[in-house]
């Protein structure tokens, strides 16, 4: 899946790119509206992620220009402009979704998955985890020796985050921030339960406990 990211905050842009590239998305970053418009008149993308308040040509004006020439590529606005008026304007000019800053990366992934389903964008979401083991991150299906295991949504998001951060020690706090919303943060016991469930399916060695630090997905 090819994505154009228009975001002038360099740090946020890097975080989004790093997250999406874990899912094997190809992300082209741009930092002002004119640069984005020039590229879009030359290349086709599957999805556009636009901030609104960017230099030279803001996201709203850019989308108006694209829709004016018949470009119907799906667009998700990711912006701190979060009043009802701003949201309404975004949808009126042709946005397909609107994500308010600050947001969690797992929510951005969920919005992208929704766009993919709606527009039937052909994308392979099955990730190999080893010999005879794979995981469909969109459908929350874990395949082990040709047997299918349907994971509950939250447990599926939990596994997806581990997959996207392989070879990195992940703290309990990081899991709480990136997998759960702030108003529904789990207890440490809940996280231990998810780890136990995944170990039962994938083997005891699939997630190592790094004492006093966090977890490492193998």
Secondary structure, 3 states (H helix, E strand, C coil): CEEEEECCCHHHHHHHHHHHHHCCCEEEEECEHHHHHHHHCCCCCCEEEECCCCECCCHHHHHHHHHHCCCCCCEEEEECCCCHHHHHHHHHCCCCEEEECCCCHHHHHHHHHHHHHHHCCCCCCEEEEECCEEEECCCCEEEECCEEEECCHHHHHHHHHHHHCCCCEECHHHHHHHHCCHHHCCCHHHHHHHHHHHHHHHCHHHEEEECCCEEEEC
